[in-house]
Amino acid sequence: MITSGTNFSKPEITSISPSVVSFYGSNNAVLSGLNLGNVTRVRFQLDMNCKLQESPVLSNTGERLTFDIPSSNKGLVKVCVVLPDDSCHGNAQITYQSSPSCTSIAPSSTWSSGKRKLTVTGSHLEFVEGIVHEHKQTDVRPPIQEVKPLRDSNLQTFTYETPAAPKGISTSTMSLKVANELLPCSTINYYPEPEFISFTSTQTGNDVRITIQKKADKLEMTTAELSVWGVQDEKEYPCIMEDKEKSNETDFFICEIQQTPSAFKLQMLTIKYGDNTVTLTQNSNLLLLMLLVLLLIPFVIVLVVIVYRRKQEKLTRQMNKHMEDLELDIRNDIRQGFVDLQTEKADLLENVGAIPFLDYKHFASRIFFPESSSLMTMCIKDIGQDVVKVQLDECCQCLSRLIQDQLFLTSMVHALEEQKSFTIKDKCALASLLTVALHNKLMYLTEVMEALLKALMQQSSNAQPKLLLRRTESTVEKLLTNWMSICLYGFLRESVGQHLFLMVSAVTQQTAKGPVDCVTEKALYTLSEDWLLWQAQDFTSLKLKVLFAVGSDGEVSEPLEVNALSCDTVEQVKEKILSTFKAKFGFPYNTPLREVCIEFETNGSFVSLEEVDKSSVVIGEVTMLNTLKHYKVPDGATIKVLSRKTHPPLSPQGSVKDDENFSGKYFHLIDPIDVVEDQRKNPERKKLKVAVHSFVENLFRSIWGMPNGRAPHAVKYFFDFLDSQADNMKITDPDVLHIWKTNSLPLRFWVNIMKNPQFVFDMEKTANLDGCLSVIAQAFMDSFSLSEIQLGKHAPTNKLLYAKDIPKFKQEVKAYYKQVSEQSQVTDSEFKDFLQEESKKHENEFNEAAALRELYKFIQQYFTEIREKLDQNGAPTELMEQLHHVKDLFDGLKSCSWD
């Protein structure tokens, strides 16, 4: 009993549920006992640790209270309840155990409407509070069955129902919810709903045997998942599932309705799975219906022909009228585009200056490791190091000798690719590390590539040979990309590089002549429909006189003329100033963009231009970025460029682009309220296409051109290799060879270069430029395609843009392939000399030791599998001993570093 305002009756703990939890804890645990009304917190203390943890009481009835059990290490924890005077009473215990883990889930797929029951198998599943799918993070689904132990095993199981998935979702990661943690379990595949086609019934005595036909799919549906009823006179009779049979394209489910009434005639079948119900009707008059259809077919054909001819005549008249209007529009566009082209071409050639080619090692490393900057940096040597030949240590020397054994190297690649844990990313890394490690032995690298390609062709020949080399899904396909990059670098730099740079510069320059939205990066002048600025405002061109501050005494440089637009933001003006400076003088301005601030001269004084300030327009919660029009900057205005370090602004301001919610807080040209998209008419895309067309044509023809009447050695050598492999595999279809060559050279190398000019030049690629280059690259690949492009009302406008040029390009491609085929063969000695010269040109530019150490990580991880593959391939004892010797050396090196 409470005796005073500060005295409380002593609480007692009788039980805690759950009393055993994972080390992640548990939410909404229940503590039962006596005199709990004044308890405010629950306290926890480890036996071996003096540190206390407390959880607040969530609800309290006086005899039961709820609270959250916090995470902790495995072991026993003492629990007591805390009163307002901070005294703690009771001596209960909670046991922390391992977290749940799942080993399998069956079945591993579901239909898109959900509600399929999946069984999860794993350990410590009693701690699971719910199931969460990646596409429905807020939908926590509790297990619909208690956790049950498996016989003769420490594993447990439970069942749950899958959530539905919206259209477009094909996979979803399933996670176990434990307290406040989500533990990834498995990936569930979502497939379309099962398709039940028809059924047949057979009467045997008083029983009716029914066979349901279902279109074969990947769901692997079982009889237990179906509930079936036969319907007669609106009365349902349960059909007991018995068996399932499969054929190539149909699944058959067999069930039986027992003890049917006399004169039973099945009219309809009701099938239920998950939450879905499907109804099938009896096809009793199927034969009669088929005969009737056969008789009607000739009449229908005649009717269709008559209607089609009339429709065709009408469409032809409409098409001719439309074509006349279209030709008139195009003539006007071309006339204007031709005028623009002449001035732009002169401007472009004047402003391009020296082409900023990357050196070979930086070009190659960006091709080898496009997604791994750490490997890229590790495998190239800094300036000064590449002139020094570094002696490899003993470990790397032995590994280098080992990978120069073709049996070992091919066995290792095949062993790694057979492992499910060896991802496509790992395959690409392996190929590029081998390329770096064997860069000085390109002839041997070529022989290994050929051996691996032959093995890949044998795998693909039985399926669809036309798909060979289409994607990068194996080590040798990435190896081929690297090999082409090495062998064609000279041709790229001497014959194609200038045309590529002029094309990219033309697109960039033309895009800059129209508005570009600073937030979304969409532009008025673009080739890509996805990056079209459909809400462009009126704008005017401005020529600015830009002065650069010299020193800190107010001195300025000679004025530099910079082209800008009235709708440009302050950030865009800075970018155009620095870009013009670099093009004019051949080197970048000595202050980075983020450190530059600009001022506008008005009435004899200079006003600071900021991206956002007190005068900025605000619509709702969104702020408009300041433009030259906002500051009323006229044509011919004087702009001064200052460094924030030497001339700190009055109101220091970092770039608004640094804000994590930049696109949510700010807008530029696209009004956040009036968002109405209309892309039906866009003459600007046609103008841009006309303006850059000659540069695109020159680029394409430089690629499939034949300097001195001969293709590059690597192209001729590899095309002859593909021809010989087709002969060996008895492939006579010329289309297959055309596709092989297209997949190995244009698709694998040139498209990669065309879409990523930053691999070749010291430049940055904007999102809008990427969209334009994708359209040009698609036109390039369409030129190599054997199929005719079907253009119609719903054809993508990106395809329509170059539709008239593609047939002409296709003829040039066919002539190119024919010329290469008829060219005299490159002899083995010629090609060997070519590869040795390429190796010698770039000797000591790559860190071979770093590549070898990274390669050994793969060997160490899959050592057992590599050894087993060598045994299968009959490797000699000396080779196995060499492998073990390399392992001992690296293991010794590791132990030394530990010591």
CORURGI-V755809 format. One record per residue. N is the residue number from 0. RES is the residue in three letters. SS is DSSP state (H for helix, E for strand, - for the rest). BURIAL is b if it has 9 or more other ideal C-beta (glycine too) atoms within 8 Angstrom, else e. Layout:
# CORURGI-V755809
n = {N,N}
res = {RES,RES}
ss = {SS,SS}
burial = {BURIAL,BURIAL}
This chain:
# CORURGI-V755809
n = {0,1,2,3,4,5,6,7,8,9,10,11,12,13,14,15,16,17,18,19,20,21,22,23,24,25,26,27,28,29,30,31,32,33,34,35,36,37,38,39,40,41,42,43,44,45,46,47,48,49,50,51,52,53,54,55,56,57,58,59,60,61,62,63,64,65,66,67,68,69,70,71,72,73,74,75,76,77,78,79,80,81,82,83,84,85,86,87,88,89,90,91,92,93,94,95,96,97,98,99,100,101,102,103,104,105,106,107,108,109,110,111,112,113,114,115,116,117,118,119,120,121,122,123,124,125,126,127,128,129,130,131,132,133,134,135,136,137,138,139,140,141,142,143,144,145,146,147,148,149,150,151,152,153,154,155,156,157,158,159,160,161,162,163,164,165,166,167,168,169,170,171,172,173,174,175,176,177,178,179,180,181,182,183,184,185,186,187,188,189,190,191,192,193,194,195,196,197,198,199,200,201,202,203,204,205,206,207,208,209,210,211,212,213,214,215,216,217,218,219,220,221,222,223,224,225,226,227,228,229,230,231,232,233,234,235,236,237,238,239,240,241,242,243,244,245,246,247,248,249,250,251,252,253,254,255,256,257,258,259,260,261,262,263,264,265,266,267,268,269,270,271,272,273,274,275,276,277,278,279,280,281,282,283,284,285,286,287,288,289,290,291,292,293,294,295,296,297,298,299,300,301,302,303,304,305,306,307,308,309,310,311,312,313,314,315,316,317,318,319,320,321,322,323,324,325,326,327,328,329,330,331,332,333,334,335,336,337,338,339,340,341,342,343,344,345,346,347,348,349,350,351,352,353,354,355,356,357,358,359,360,361,362,363,364,365,366,367,368,369,370,371,372,373,374,375,376,377,378,379,380,381,382,383,384,385,386,387,388,389,390,391,392,393,394,395,396,397,398,399,400,401,402,403,404,405,406,407,408,409,410,411,412,413,414,415,416,417,418,419,420,421,422,423,424,425,426,427,428,429,430,431,432,433,434,435,436,437,438,439,440,441,442,443,444,445,446,447,448,449,450,451,452,453,454,455,456,457,458,459,460,461,462,463,464,465,466,467,468,469,470,471,472,473,474,475,476,477,478,479,480,481,482,483,484,485,486,487,488,489,490,491,492,493,494,495,496,497,498,499,500,501,502,503,504,505,506,507,508,509,510,511,512,513,514,515,516,517,518,519,520,521,522,523,524,525,526,527,528,529,530,531,532,533,534,535,536,537,538,539,540,541,542,543,544,545,546,547,548,549,550,551,552,553,554,555,556,557,558,559,560,561,562,563,564,565,566,567,568,569,570,571,572,573,574,575,576,577,578,579,580,581,582,583,584,585,586,587,588,589,590,591,592,593,594,595,596,597,598,599,600,601,602,603,604,605,606,607,608,609,610,611,612,613,614,615,616,617,618,619,620,621,622,623,624,625,626,627,628,629,630,631,632,633,634,635,636,637,638,639,640,641,642,643,644,645,646,647,648,649,650,651,652,653,654,655,656,657,658,659,660,661,662,663,664,665,666,667,668,669,670,671,672,673,674,675,676,677,678,679,680,681,682,683,684,685,686,687,688,689,690,691,692,693,694,695,696,697,698,699,700,701,702,703,704,705,706,707,708,709,710,711,712,713,714,715,716,717,718,719,720,721,722,723,724,725,726,727,728,729,730,731,732,733,734,735,736,737,738,739,740,741,742,743,744,745,746,747,748,749,750,751,752,753,754,755,756,757,758,759,760,761,762,763,764,765,766,767,768,769,770,771,772,773,774,775,776,777,778,779,780,781,782,783,784,785,786,787,788,789,790,791,792,793,794,795,796,797,798,799,800,801,802,803,804,805,806,807,808,809,810,811,812,813,814,815,816,817,818,819,820,821,822,823,824,825,826,827,828,829,830,831,832,833,834,835,836,837,838,839,840,841,842,843,844,845,846,847,848,849,850,851,852,853,854,855,856,857,858,859,860,861,862,863,864,865,866,867,868,869,870,871,872,873,874,875,876,877,878,879,880,881,882,883,884,885,886,887,888,889,890,891,892,893,894,895,896,897,898}
res = {MET,ILE,THR,SER,GLY,THR,ASN,PHE,SER,LYS,PRO,GLU,ILE,THR,SER,ILE,SER,PRO,SER,VAL,VAL,SER,PHE,TYR,GLY,SER,ASN,ASN,ALA,VAL,LEU,SER,GLY,LEU,ASN,LEU,GLY,ASN,VAL,THR,ARG,VAL,ARG,PHE,GLN,LEU,ASP,MET,ASN,CYS,LYS,LEU,GLN,GLU,SER,PRO,VAL,LEU,SER,ASN,THR,GLY,GLU,ARG,LEU,THR,PHE,ASP,ILE,PRO,SER,SER,ASN,LYS,GLY,LEU,VAL,LYS,VAL,CYS,VAL,VAL,LEU,PRO,ASP,ASP,SER,CYS,HIS,GLY,ASN,ALA,GLN,ILE,THR,TYR,GLN,SER,SER,PRO,SER,CYS,THR,SER,ILE,ALA,PRO,SER,SER,THR,TRP,SER,SER,GLY,LYS,ARG,LYS,LEU,THR,VAL,THR,GLY,SER,HIS,LEU,GLU,PHE,VAL,GLU,GLY,ILE,VAL,HIS,GLU,HIS,LYS,GLN,THR,ASP,VAL,ARG,PRO,PRO,ILE,GLN,GLU,VAL,LYS,PRO,LEU,ARG,ASP,SER,ASN,LEU,GLN,THR,PHE,THR,TYR,GLU,THR,PRO,ALA,ALA,PRO,LYS,GLY,ILE,SER,THR,SER,THR,MET,SER,LEU,LYS,VAL,ALA,ASN,GLU,LEU,LEU,PRO,CYS,SER,THR,ILE,ASN,TYR,TYR,PRO,GLU,PRO,GLU,PHE,ILE,SER,PHE,THR,SER,THR,GLN,THR,GLY,ASN,ASP,VAL,ARG,ILE,THR,ILE,GLN,LYS,LYS,ALA,ASP,LYS,LEU,GLU,MET,THR,THR,ALA,GLU,LEU,SER,VAL,TRP,GLY,VAL,GLN,ASP,GLU,LYS,GLU,TYR,PRO,CYS,ILE,MET,GLU,ASP,LYS,GLU,LYS,SER,ASN,GLU,THR,ASP,PHE,PHE,ILE,CYS,GLU,ILE,GLN,GLN,THR,PRO,SER,ALA,PHE,LYS,LEU,GLN,MET,LEU,THR,ILE,LYS,TYR,GLY,ASP,ASN,THR,VAL,THR,LEU,THR,GLN,ASN,SER,ASN,LEU,LEU,LEU,LEU,MET,LEU,LEU,VAL,LEU,LEU,LEU,ILE,PRO,PHE,VAL,ILE,VAL,LEU,VAL,VAL,ILE,VAL,TYR,ARG,ARG,LYS,GLN,GLU,LYS,LEU,THR,ARG,GLN,MET,ASN,LYS,HIS,MET,GLU,ASP,LEU,GLU,LEU,ASP,ILE,ARG,ASN,ASP,ILE,ARG,GLN,GLY,PHE,VAL,ASP,LEU,GLN,THR,GLU,LYS,ALA,ASP,LEU,LEU,GLU,ASN,VAL,GLY,ALA,ILE,PRO,PHE,LEU,ASP,TYR,LYS,HIS,PHE,ALA,SER,ARG,ILE,PHE,PHE,PRO,GLU,SER,SER,SER,LEU,MET,THR,MET,CYS,ILE,LYS,ASP,ILE,GLY,GLN,ASP,VAL,VAL,LYS,VAL,GLN,LEU,ASP,GLU,CYS,CYS,GLN,CYS,LEU,SER,ARG,LEU,ILE,GLN,ASP,GLN,LEU,PHE,LEU,THR,SER,MET,VAL,HIS,ALA,LEU,GLU,GLU,GLN,LYS,SER,PHE,THR,ILE,LYS,ASP,LYS,CYS,ALA,LEU,ALA,SER,LEU,LEU,THR,VAL,ALA,LEU,HIS,ASN,LYS,LEU,MET,TYR,LEU,THR,GLU,VAL,MET,GLU,ALA,LEU,LEU,LYS,ALA,LEU,MET,GLN,GLN,SER,SER,ASN,ALA,GLN,PRO,LYS,LEU,LEU,LEU,ARG,ARG,THR,GLU,SER,THR,VAL,GLU,LYS,LEU,LEU,THR,ASN,TRP,MET,SER,ILE,CYS,LEU,TYR,GLY,PHE,LEU,ARG,GLU,SER,VAL,GLY,GLN,HIS,LEU,PHE,LEU,MET,VAL,SER,ALA,VAL,THR,GLN,GLN,THR,ALA,LYS,GLY,PRO,VAL,ASP,CYS,VAL,THR,GLU,LYS,ALA,LEU,TYR,THR,LEU,SER,GLU,ASP,TRP,LEU,LEU,TRP,GLN,ALA,GLN,ASP,PHE,THR,SER,LEU,LYS,LEU,LYS,VAL,LEU,PHE,ALA,VAL,GLY,SER,ASP,GLY,GLU,VAL,SER,GLU,PRO,LEU,GLU,VAL,ASN,ALA,LEU,SER,CYS,ASP,THR,VAL,GLU,GLN,VAL,LYS,GLU,LYS,ILE,LEU,SER,THR,PHE,LYS,ALA,LYS,PHE,GLY,PHE,PRO,TYR,ASN,THR,PRO,LEU,ARG,GLU,VAL,CYS,ILE,GLU,PHE,GLU,THR,ASN,GLY,SER,PHE,VAL,SER,LEU,GLU,GLU,VAL,ASP,LYS,SER,SER,VAL,VAL,ILE,GLY,GLU,VAL,THR,MET,LEU,ASN,THR,LEU,LYS,HIS,TYR,LYS,VAL,PRO,ASP,GLY,ALA,THR,ILE,LYS,VAL,LEU,SER,ARG,LYS,THR,HIS,PRO,PRO,LEU,SER,PRO,GLN,GLY,SER,VAL,LYS,ASP,ASP,GLU,ASN,PHE,SER,GLY,LYS,TYR,PHE,HIS,LEU,ILE,ASP,PRO,ILE,ASP,VAL,VAL,GLU,ASP,GLN,ARG,LYS,ASN,PRO,GLU,ARG,LYS,LYS,LEU,LYS,VAL,ALA,VAL,HIS,SER,PHE,VAL,GLU,ASN,LEU,PHE,ARG,SER,ILE,TRP,GLY,MET,PRO,ASN,GLY,ARG,ALA,PRO,HIS,ALA,VAL,LYS,TYR,PHE,PHE,ASP,PHE,LEU,ASP,SER,GLN,ALA,ASP,ASN,MET,LYS,ILE,THR,ASP,PRO,ASP,VAL,LEU,HIS,ILE,TRP,LYS,THR,ASN,SER,LEU,PRO,LEU,ARG,PHE,TRP,VAL,ASN,ILE,MET,LYS,ASN,PRO,GLN,PHE,VAL,PHE,ASP,MET,GLU,LYS,THR,ALA,ASN,LEU,ASP,GLY,CYS,LEU,SER,VAL,ILE,ALA,GLN,ALA,PHE,MET,ASP,SER,PHE,SER,LEU,SER,GLU,ILE,GLN,LEU,GLY,LYS,HIS,ALA,PRO,THR,ASN,LYS,LEU,LEU,TYR,ALA,LYS,ASP,ILE,PRO,LYS,PHE,LYS,GLN,GLU,VAL,LYS,ALA,TYR,TYR,LYS,GLN,VAL,SER,GLU,GLN,SER,GLN,VAL,THR,ASP,SER,GLU,PHE,LYS,ASP,PHE,LEU,GLN,GLU,GLU,SER,LYS,LYS,HIS,GLU,ASN,GLU,PHE,ASN,GLU,ALA,ALA,ALA,LEU,ARG,GLU,LEU,TYR,LYS,PHE,ILE,GLN,GLN,TYR,PHE,THR,GLU,ILE,ARG,GLU,LYS,LEU,ASP,GLN,ASN,GLY,ALA,PRO,THR,GLU,LEU,MET,GLU,GLN,LEU,HIS,HIS,VAL,LYS,ASP,LEU,PHE,ASP,GLY,LEU,LYS,SER,CYS,SER,TRP,ASP}
ss = {-,-,-,-,-,-,-,-,-,-,-,E,E,E,E,E,E,-,-,E,E,E,-,-,E,E,E,E,E,E,E,E,E,E,-,-,-,-,-,-,E,E,E,E,E,E,-,-,-,-,-,E,E,E,E,E,-,-,E,E,-,-,-,E,E,E,E,E,E,-,-,-,-,-,E,E,E,E,E,E,E,E,-,-,-,-,-,E,E,E,E,E,E,E,E,E,E,-,-,-,E,E,E,E,E,E,-,-,E,E,E,-,-,-,-,-,E,E,E,E,E,E,E,-,H,H,H,-,-,E,E,E,E,-,-,E,E,E,E,E,E,-,-,-,-,-,-,E,E,-,-,-,-,-,-,E,E,E,E,E,E,-,-,-,-,-,-,-,-,-,E,E,E,E,E,E,E,E,-,-,E,E,E,E,E,E,E,E,E,E,E,-,-,-,-,E,E,E,E,E,E,E,E,E,-,-,E,E,E,E,E,E,E,E,E,-,-,-,-,-,-,-,H,H,H,-,E,E,E,E,E,E,-,-,E,E,E,E,E,E,E,E,E,E,E,E,-,-,-,E,E,E,E,E,E,E,E,-,-,-,-,-,-,-,-,-,-,E,E,E,E,E,E,-,-,E,E,E,E,E,E,-,-,-,-,H,H,H,H,H,H,H,H,H,H,H,H,H,H,H,H,H,H,H,H,H,H,H,H,H,H,H,H,H,H,H,H,H,H,H,H,H,H,H,H,H,H,H,H,H,H,H,H,H,H,H,H,H,H,H,H,H,H,H,H,H,H,H,H,H,H,H,-,-,-,-,E,-,-,H,H,H,H,H,H,H,H,H,-,-,-,-,H,H,H,H,H,H,H,E,-,-,-,-,H,H,H,-,-,-,-,-,-,H,H,H,H,H,H,H,H,H,H,-,-,H,H,H,H,H,H,H,H,H,H,H,H,-,-,-,-,-,-,H,H,H,H,H,H,H,H,H,H,H,H,H,H,-,-,-,-,H,H,H,H,H,H,H,H,H,H,H,H,H,H,H,H,H,H,H,H,-,-,-,H,H,H,-,-,-,-,-,-,-,H,H,H,H,H,H,H,H,H,H,H,H,H,H,H,H,H,H,H,H,H,H,H,H,H,H,H,H,H,H,H,H,H,H,H,H,H,H,-,-,-,E,-,-,-,-,-,-,E,-,-,-,-,-,H,H,H,E,-,-,-,-,-,-,-,-,E,E,E,E,E,E,E,E,E,E,-,-,-,-,E,E,-,-,-,E,E,E,E,E,E,-,-,-,E,H,H,H,H,H,H,H,H,H,H,H,H,H,H,H,H,-,-,-,-,-,-,-,H,H,H,E,E,E,E,E,E,E,-,-,E,E,E,E,E,-,-,-,-,-,-,-,-,E,E,-,-,E,E,E,-,-,E,-,-,-,-,-,-,-,-,-,-,E,E,E,E,E,E,-,-,-,-,-,-,-,-,-,-,-,-,H,H,H,-,-,-,H,H,H,H,E,E,-,-,-,-,-,-,-,-,-,-,-,-,-,-,-,H,H,H,H,H,H,H,H,H,H,H,H,H,H,H,H,H,H,H,H,H,-,-,-,H,H,H,-,-,-,H,H,H,H,H,H,H,H,H,H,H,H,H,H,H,H,-,-,-,-,-,H,H,H,H,H,H,H,H,H,H,H,-,H,H,H,H,H,H,H,H,H,H,-,H,H,H,-,E,-,-,-,-,-,H,H,H,H,H,H,H,H,H,H,H,H,H,H,H,H,-,-,-,-,-,-,-,-,-,-,-,-,-,-,H,H,H,H,H,-,H,H,H,H,H,H,H,H,H,H,H,H,H,H,H,H,H,H,H,H,-,-,-,-,-,H,H,H,H,H,H,H,H,H,H,H,H,H,H,-,-,-,-,E,-,H,H,H,H,H,H,H,H,H,H,H,H,H,H,-,H,H,H,H,H,H,H,H,H,H,-,-,-,-,H,H,H,H,H,H,H,H,H,H,H,H,H,H,H,H,H,H,H,H,H,H,-}
burial = {e,e,e,e,e,e,e,b,e,e,b,b,b,e,b,b,e,b,b,e,b,b,b,b,b,b,b,e,b,b,b,b,b,e,b,b,e,b,b,e,b,b,b,b,b,b,e,e,e,e,e,e,b,b,b,e,b,e,e,b,e,e,e,b,b,b,b,b,b,e,e,b,e,e,b,b,b,b,b,b,b,b,b,e,e,e,e,b,b,b,e,b,b,b,b,b,b,b,b,b,b,b,e,e,b,e,b,b,b,b,b,b,b,b,b,b,b,b,b,b,b,b,b,b,b,e,b,b,b,b,b,b,b,b,b,b,e,e,e,b,b,e,b,e,e,e,b,e,e,b,e,e,e,e,b,b,b,b,b,b,b,b,b,e,b,e,e,e,b,e,e,b,b,b,b,b,b,b,b,e,e,e,b,e,b,b,e,b,b,b,b,e,e,b,e,b,e,e,b,e,b,e,e,e,e,e,b,b,b,b,b,b,b,b,b,b,b,e,b,e,b,e,b,e,b,b,e,b,b,b,b,b,e,e,e,e,b,e,b,e,b,e,e,b,e,e,e,e,e,b,b,b,b,b,b,b,b,e,e,b,e,e,e,b,e,b,e,b,b,b,b,b,b,b,e,b,e,b,e,b,e,b,e,e,e,e,e,e,e,e,e,e,e,e,e,e,e,e,e,e,e,e,e,e,e,e,e,e,e,e,e,e,e,e,e,e,e,e,e,e,e,e,e,e,e,e,e,e,b,b,e,e,b,b,e,b,b,b,e,b,b,e,e,b,b,e,b,b,e,e,b,b,e,e,e,e,b,b,e,b,b,b,b,b,b,b,b,b,b,e,e,e,e,e,b,b,e,b,b,b,b,e,e,e,e,b,e,e,e,b,e,b,e,e,b,b,b,b,b,b,b,b,b,b,b,b,b,b,b,b,b,b,b,b,b,b,b,e,b,e,e,b,e,e,e,b,b,b,b,b,b,b,b,b,b,b,b,b,b,e,b,b,b,b,b,b,b,b,b,b,b,b,b,b,b,b,b,e,e,b,b,e,e,e,b,e,e,b,b,e,e,b,e,b,b,b,b,b,b,b,b,b,b,b,b,b,b,b,b,e,b,b,e,e,e,b,b,e,b,b,b,b,b,b,b,b,b,b,b,b,b,b,e,b,b,b,b,b,b,e,b,b,b,b,b,b,b,b,b,e,b,b,b,b,b,b,e,e,b,e,b,b,b,b,b,b,b,b,b,e,e,e,e,e,e,e,e,e,e,b,b,b,b,b,b,b,b,b,b,b,b,b,b,b,b,b,b,b,e,b,b,b,e,e,e,e,e,e,b,e,e,e,e,e,e,b,b,b,b,b,b,e,e,e,e,e,b,b,b,b,b,b,e,e,e,b,e,e,b,e,e,b,b,b,b,b,b,b,b,b,b,e,b,e,e,e,b,b,b,b,b,b,b,b,e,e,b,e,b,e,e,e,e,e,e,b,e,e,e,e,e,b,e,e,b,b,b,b,b,b,e,e,e,e,e,e,e,e,b,e,e,b,e,b,b,b,b,b,b,b,b,b,b,e,b,b,b,b,b,b,b,b,b,e,e,e,e,e,e,e,b,b,b,b,b,b,b,b,b,b,b,b,b,e,b,b,e,e,b,e,b,e,e,e,e,b,b,b,b,b,b,b,b,b,b,b,b,b,b,b,b,b,b,b,b,b,b,b,b,b,b,e,e,e,b,e,e,b,b,b,b,b,b,b,b,b,b,b,b,b,b,b,b,b,e,e,e,e,b,e,e,e,e,e,b,e,b,b,b,b,b,b,b,e,b,b,e,e,b,b,e,b,b,e,e,b,b,e,b,b,e,e,b,e,e,b,e,e,e,b,b,b,e,b,b,b,e,b,b,e,e,b,e,b,b,b,b,b,b,b,b,b,b,b,b,b,e,b,b,b,e,b,b,e,b,b,b,b,b,b,b,e,e,e,b,e,e,e,b,b,e,b,b,e,b,b,b,e,b,b,e,e,b,e,e,e,e,e,e}
